[in-house]
């Protein structure tokens, strides 16, 4: 948690107000179109956030790895049902804290308040980085960027989810991977 500049004492306080959850691969963490009042910290494993498009396809928007925090932003900030559905891509261990408890801790501790502010800013940064990469780069450079920024995703996530995230077909992703291996 050093990346977030949270004292060990405050981090332990945060964890003490959270519940530990163990999930199997494929379990839903946050269901789309439902309300969720929790913020999650990934201890281990991988998650993905996705939505269903008008053709019934799953479109992967984001991934979460060990150390990441995530929440259904529509729910947390506006009280609206979740847009993205979050599922465990691998077996996972998460910590979940309810919004009201996190807000209470933020009022008590500047360190925790800054921690949550940085988490929110990080989620916005990831969204903007994705917009930048997807707006300017071709599929090969998007894939290379993913390898650089989140190598564990490329190693552990099924190709269909990576292809969906990159906005290409699974066959195109296989060709990209082959071309990189041949370099």
DAKA-V93795 format. One record per run of one state. SS is the DSSP state (h for helix, s for strand, l for the rest). FROM is the first residue (numbers start at 1). LEN is the number of residues. If there is no record, write none. Layout:
# DAKA-V93795
[[SS & FROM & LEN] [SS & FROM & LEN]]
This chain:
# DAKA-V93795
[[l & 1 & 1] [h & 2 & 3] [l & 5 & 3] [h & 8 & 9] [l & 17 & 2] [s & 19 & 5] [l & 24 & 4] [s & 28 & 3] [l & 31 & 7] [s & 38 & 7] [l & 45 & 2] [s & 47 & 6] [l & 53 & 5] [s & 58 & 7] [l & 65 & 4] [s & 69 & 3] [l & 72 & 1] [h & 73 & 6] [l & 79 & 6] [s & 85 & 4] [l & 89 & 3] [s & 92 & 7] [h & 99 & 10] [l & 109 & 1] [h & 110 & 27] [l & 137 & 2] [h & 139 & 11] [l & 150 & 1] [h & 151 & 6] [l & 157 & 2] [h & 159 & 8] [l & 167 & 3] [h & 170 & 12] [l & 182 & 2]]
